[in-house]
């Protein structure tokens, strides 16, 4: 059975006091969320607040800390970078890689993202690999080819054993932070397409084991309808993860 996952991506938000308060609020409310080995929560804070996150959830069995990025290098003279080895030493378990904002603002290529994935996995971190199309690509009806290329140039370079330890997040770029959301039908269509591509590249058993999350203006109002789709295994949540009550409602919408 593949995991249902709600991952909160705080992006570059909060200061120390706000981060501590938000983490405490989330931890206080998750006691009633019926989490389990196959229904988990991941919280990706900014780098400076990772120790607070790890400490806050150290006693929780099914809530995990994540980073929003890592370097493609193991160590060395790379000023300002943070390595997967550093994250692992802090007891971080997940790392978001290939987010559309990293691709757009920092020109990250699929080849670079693949290097980062390999670094993360070498330290037993689980990558959350992001893929998705722009509005322009969707309007040209090129979104299937575009996503297929992202998969082929990046995670399809991994072995079966490597790709088993990875989560995929489909994020239509046109729905991130815009308030627009792909309809459940649109989201399910892409998720099913990704799972079918996994089947063709590897095998059906493996494809059915990999969690595929939806990311794109997920909120408490649309979460239940999205998560009811057969191939949507949870959400990569942006702005709504900064509001404890709404984030908990999204978690509780996960069946």
C-alpha positions as CSV (number, residue, x, y, z in Angstrom):
1,X,0.0,0.0,0.0
2,X,1.5,3.4,-1.0
3,X,1.6,6.2,1.5
4,X,-0.8,9.0,1.7
5,X,1.2,12.2,2.4
6,X,0.5,15.8,3.2
7,X,3.7,17.9,2.8
8,X,3.7,21.5,3.9
9,X,6.2,23.7,2.0
10,X,6.7,27.0,4.0
11,X,8.9,28.4,1.2
12,X,10.8,31.6,2.4
13,X,8.3,32.6,5.1
14,X,8.2,33.1,8.9
15,X,10.8,34.4,11.4
16,X,11.9,32.5,14.5
17,X,9.0,33.3,16.7
18,X,6.4,32.7,14.0
19,X,8.0,29.4,13.1
20,X,8.1,28.1,16.7
21,X,4.5,29.2,17.2
22,X,3.3,27.5,14.0
23,X,5.1,24.3,14.7
24,X,3.6,24.2,18.2
25,X,0.1,24.8,16.8
26,X,0.5,22.0,14.2
27,X,1.9,19.5,16.8
28,X,-0.9,20.3,19.2
29,X,-3.6,19.7,16.7
30,X,-2.3,16.6,14.9
31,X,-3.1,14.3,17.8
32,X,-6.6,14.0,16.5
33,X,-5.6,13.4,12.8
34,X,-5.5,9.6,12.9
35,X,-2.0,9.4,11.3
36,X,-0.4,6.0,10.6
37,X,2.4,4.4,8.8
38,X,0.5,4.9,5.6
39,X,-0.9,8.3,6.4
40,X,1.9,10.8,7.2
41,X,2.7,14.5,7.4
42,X,5.9,16.2,6.2
43,X,6.8,19.7,7.2
44,X,9.4,21.6,5.1
45,X,10.5,24.7,7.0
46,X,13.2,27.2,5.8
47,X,16.8,25.9,6.6
48,X,17.3,28.0,9.8
49,X,14.2,26.5,11.4
50,X,14.8,22.8,10.7
51,X,16.2,22.1,14.2
52,X,13.0,23.5,15.7
53,X,11.0,21.3,13.4
54,X,13.0,18.2,14.2
55,X,12.7,18.9,17.9
56,X,9.0,19.6,17.8
57,X,8.1,16.4,16.1
58,X,10.8,14.1,17.7
59,X,8.1,12.3,19.7
60,X,5.7,11.9,16.8
61,X,5.7,8.6,14.8
62,X,4.2,9.9,11.6
63,X,5.3,13.5,11.2
64,X,8.6,14.1,9.5
65,X,10.9,17.1,8.9
66,X,11.9,18.1,5.4
67,X,14.2,20.6,3.7
68,X,13.2,22.7,0.7
69,X,16.4,22.0,-1.3
70,X,19.9,20.6,-1.0
71,X,23.2,20.9,-2.9
72,X,24.2,18.6,-5.7
73,X,27.6,18.4,-4.0
74,X,28.6,16.2,-1.0
75,X,30.8,18.9,0.6
76,X,33.4,21.4,-0.3
77,X,34.0,25.1,-1.2
78,X,30.4,26.0,-2.1
79,X,29.6,29.1,-0.1
80,X,26.0,29.3,1.0
81,X,25.1,25.8,0.0
82,X,23.6,23.1,2.3
83,X,24.5,19.5,1.7
84,X,22.3,16.4,2.0
85,X,24.9,15.1,4.5
86,X,24.2,18.2,6.7
87,X,20.5,17.6,6.6
88,X,20.8,14.0,7.5
89,X,22.9,14.9,10.5
90,X,20.0,17.0,11.7
91,X,17.6,14.0,11.4
92,X,15.8,15.4,8.4
93,X,14.0,12.7,6.5
94,X,12.7,14.3,3.3
95,X,13.8,17.0,0.8
96,X,11.9,18.8,-1.9
97,X,13.7,18.9,-5.2
98,X,12.9,20.3,-8.6
99,X,10.3,22.7,-7.4
100,X,9.1,25.0,-10.2
101,X,10.4,28.0,-8.3
102,X,13.9,26.5,-8.2
103,X,13.6,25.7,-11.9
104,X,12.4,29.2,-12.8
105,X,14.4,31.5,-10.5
106,X,17.6,29.5,-10.2
107,X,17.6,27.8,-13.7
108,X,17.7,24.3,-12.3
109,X,17.8,21.7,-15.0
110,X,16.6,18.1,-14.9
111,X,20.2,17.0,-15.0
112,X,21.1,19.1,-11.9
113,X,18.0,17.9,-10.1
114,X,19.0,14.3,-10.8
115,X,22.4,15.0,-9.1
116,X,20.6,16.4,-6.1
117,X,18.3,13.4,-5.9
118,X,21.3,11.1,-5.9
119,X,23.0,13.1,-3.2
120,X,19.8,13.0,-1.1
121,X,19.4,9.3,-1.5
122,X,23.1,8.7,-0.7
123,X,22.2,10.1,2.8
124,X,18.9,8.1,3.1
125,X,16.8,11.2,2.5
126,X,13.6,10.7,0.6
127,X,13.3,13.2,-2.3
128,X,10.0,14.8,-3.2
129,X,10.5,15.3,-6.9
130,X,8.4,18.1,-8.5
131,X,7.2,18.2,-12.1
132,X,4.6,20.2,-13.9
133,X,3.8,22.5,-16.8
134,X,3.3,26.2,-17.3
135,X,0.0,27.7,-18.5
136,X,1.5,28.3,-22.0
137,X,2.4,24.7,-22.4
138,X,-1.0,23.5,-21.2
139,X,-2.8,25.9,-23.6
140,X,-0.8,24.4,-26.4
141,X,-1.8,20.9,-25.4
142,X,1.8,20.0,-24.9
143,X,1.6,19.2,-21.1
144,X,1.8,15.4,-21.5
145,X,4.9,15.5,-23.6
146,X,6.5,18.1,-21.3
147,X,6.0,16.1,-18.2
148,X,7.1,12.9,-19.9
149,X,10.4,14.7,-20.8
150,X,10.8,15.9,-17.2
151,X,10.4,12.3,-16.0
152,X,12.7,10.8,-18.7
153,X,15.5,13.3,-18.2
154,X,15.5,13.1,-14.5
155,X,14.0,10.3,-12.3
156,X,13.8,7.7,-15.1
157,X,17.6,7.7,-14.9
158,X,17.2,6.0,-11.5
159,X,17.3,2.2,-10.9
160,X,14.2,0.4,-9.6
161,X,15.7,0.3,-6.1
162,X,16.4,4.1,-6.2
163,X,13.0,5.2,-7.6
164,X,11.2,3.2,-4.9
165,X,12.6,5.7,-2.3
166,X,11.1,8.8,-3.9
167,X,7.9,10.7,-3.9
168,X,6.6,12.6,-7.0
169,X,4.6,15.8,-6.8
170,X,2.7,17.1,-9.8
171,X,2.5,20.9,-9.6
172,X,0.8,22.7,-12.5
173,X,2.8,26.0,-12.4
174,X,-0.2,28.0,-13.4
175,X,-1.9,26.9,-10.2
176,X,0.9,27.7,-7.7
177,X,0.1,30.7,-5.5
178,X,-2.5,31.9,-8.0
179,X,-5.6,30.6,-6.2
180,X,-6.4,28.6,-9.4
181,X,-6.5,24.9,-8.9
182,X,-6.6,22.1,-11.5
183,X,-10.0,20.5,-11.4
184,X,-10.0,17.0,-9.9
185,X,-10.5,15.6,-13.4
186,X,-7.4,17.5,-14.7
187,X,-5.3,16.5,-11.7
188,X,-6.3,12.9,-11.8
189,X,-5.7,12.7,-15.6
190,X,-2.0,13.8,-15.1
191,X,-1.5,11.6,-12.0
192,X,-2.8,8.6,-14.0
193,X,-0.5,9.5,-16.9
194,X,2.5,9.7,-14.6
195,X,1.7,6.4,-13.0
196,X,1.3,4.8,-16.5
197,X,4.7,6.2,-17.5
198,X,6.2,4.6,-14.4
199,X,4.6,1.3,-15.4
200,X,6.0,1.5,-18.9
201,X,9.5,2.4,-17.7
202,X,9.6,0.0,-14.7
203,X,6.6,-2.2,-13.9
204,X,3.1,-2.0,-12.6
205,X,3.9,-3.2,-9.1
206,X,6.5,-0.5,-8.6
207,X,4.2,2.2,-10.2
208,X,1.5,1.3,-7.7
209,X,3.9,1.7,-4.8
210,X,5.0,5.3,-5.5
211,X,3.1,8.2,-3.9
212,X,2.2,11.0,-6.3
213,X,1.1,14.2,-4.7
214,X,-0.8,17.2,-6.1
215,X,0.6,20.7,-5.6
216,X,-1.1,23.8,-6.7
217,X,-3.2,26.0,-4.4
218,X,-4.4,23.1,-2.3
219,X,-6.6,24.4,0.5
220,X,-9.2,23.1,3.0
221,X,-12.0,23.6,0.6
222,X,-10.7,21.6,-2.4
223,X,-8.5,19.0,-0.6
224,X,-11.2,16.4,0.0
225,X,-12.3,16.3,-3.6
226,X,-8.7,16.2,-4.9
227,X,-7.7,13.4,-2.5
228,X,-10.7,11.3,-3.5
229,X,-9.1,10.7,-6.9
230,X,-7.7,7.3,-7.4
231,X,-4.1,8.3,-8.3
232,X,-3.7,11.4,-6.0
233,X,-2.0,10.3,-2.9
234,X,-2.0,13.6,-1.0
235,X,-0.8,17.1,-1.5
236,X,2.2,19.4,-1.6
237,X,0.8,22.4,0.2
238,X,2.2,25.9,0.0
239,X,0.4,28.9,1.5
240,X,-2.2,26.9,3.4
241,X,0.6,25.2,5.3
242,X,1.4,28.5,7.0
243,X,-2.0,28.5,8.8
244,X,-2.2,25.7,11.4
245,X,-6.0,25.3,11.4
246,X,-6.2,25.1,7.6
247,X,-3.2,22.7,7.3
248,X,-4.8,20.4,9.9
249,X,-8.1,20.5,7.9
250,X,-6.2,19.5,4.8
251,X,-4.5,16.6,6.7
252,X,-7.9,15.5,8.0
253,X,-9.3,15.5,4.4
254,X,-6.9,12.7,3.6
255,X,-8.8,9.4,3.7
